[in-house]
Amino acid sequence: MDEGSASRLPPLPAIRVFEAAARHLSFTKAAAELGMTQAAVSYQIRLLEDRVGAPLFRRLTRRVELTETGGRLAPAVTEALARLAGAFAAAREDTGGLLSITTIHTFATNWLVPRLGRFQLAHPGIAVRLDTKMKLVDFTQGENDVGIRHGMGLWPGLAAHPLMPIEYTALCSPALRDRAGGLEDPRDLLRLPLFWDSGDGYWQRWFAAAGVVVPYGVSDGGMRLENQQMLGRAAQAGQGVALVNPTFFLDELASGELIRPFPFSIREEGSYYLVYLESRRDVPKIAAFREWLLAEIATDGGQGSAAQ
């Protein structure tokens, strides 16, 4: 960018104020975030509107909303500031330090934590902090370096690497199978307690994939547990059949503590993804974690195929 191009940019404080106000749709909240008065926020917005030559917000009673011009400008400003923040973060980081990971609780407990020791052995200079709180993360704030999300992989400003599908299949213990006199047909599961978590209708979908039509609420008599770790442990104890992601229980499947009595599974739209700011792609600790994680996923892919 030449000096002429740079001089045509509005003042950076006005851009930062606009981004915060557009994100919150509130001058008051933007002022609190930036440590400014509301009057100062209003002044910076007016300054930016003068430079653009059009209103960016409609001032309504007790709230504001973006105009058409403001709505077009906001995503580009957010992405530009994210890239700028990432570039400065990358400039001051080296191969060591703290890697902060925000992740879904089930993924952390059932897959990531048992493997993290291998990452730390390979990279002893990188400490790891896990955050499994259920909250929306803004990676531009610098609190988290990478995240594990589920969805379609389309998040503005974020690089997204697919890790594994969101898949569910029936798992149980060999002891339960033996007590049931064997499991030869998917209908045999209807005689057993069926465990699930938050997904209504999932068992109906699984039975449909197996070619069995069952009434809605077929699993109402089973335990409803909070997460897949609990489901898997209950199934290991022989208490019933759990509908879970088999990739989270590869060790138990390999050891024979859990079995997959039938090959049928159902999938959700989307996948689990590794995400981070696109602008921080080359930060050494992020690159190291990305390479290690994708290699682990590739190894598990082979194990998962063998477990079928």
Beta strands, then each sheet from edge to edge (+ up, - down):
strand 1: 57-60
strand 2: 63-66
strand 3: 97-102
strand 4: 126-131
strand 5: 146-151
strand 6: 158-171
strand 7: 194-195
strand 8: 241-244
strand 9: 265-277
sheet 1: 1+ 2-
sheet 2: 4+ 3+ 5+ 9- 6+ 8- 7-
end
